[in-house]
Structures are given as structure tokens and as C-alpha cells.
């Protein structure tokens, strides 16, 4: 069993991990501080929620530039897609004229 080496300075309770001690302090002892702050007429401190993900909130001039860059990148990808579709169509037509291959059937194989 792990040795309990982290101790709460307020109540003396011991924990084996620092994260457990931190959770204990915020859950058990933080309430007293919030009540004291309210008594003095201060607003309760709140955390801002952080959005996790690839998209970030952008405002002002940076939003316009980000939009412009995304549109340019979108146009570039669409043109590449069109070029690849044309090449694939050419290759398929050449293969059909040669008659050597036919398209594979997708899905489960037939039962015999």
C-alpha cells in the first residue's frame, strides 16, 4: 500500500497523491473562503469555460483574415479534387478500352 505523505494543513487528513489532496482542499475547504468573500460584499470568483477543440473564437480583423485564408484553402482543395477526378476518369476509360480489368464488387462475397 502506498505511503500517505501529503497532509492537509487545515484538517490534518493524509493522502497518498498530491492530486487527491488538491481535490480535498477545493471540495472541502474552499466553501469557507467563498462564504467569507460573500459576507464582505465581493462577487464570487468564477472560472471562464474554455472551449476545447480545433476551432477558436476569433473576433475583429483576425476573423476576417481567418475567413479569407479558409476560403482560399477551400478553393485550393476543390481544384485538386477536380483534377484528381479528371485523372481517375481518364485512367478508367483507358482500362475499359483495354478490357483487362473490371470494377471490383464491394461488400460481402457471393455464397456458392
Residue pairs with C-beta under 8 A, 6 or more apart in sequence:
2 16
2 17
3 16
4 14
4 15
4 16
5 14
5 16
6 14
6 15
6 16
6 17
6 18
6 20
6 21
7 13
7 14
7 15
7 21
8 14
8 15
8 21
8 24
8 25
8 29
10 25
10 28
10 29
11 28
11 29
13 24
15 21
15 24
34 44
37 44
37 45
38 44
51 57
58 66
95 101
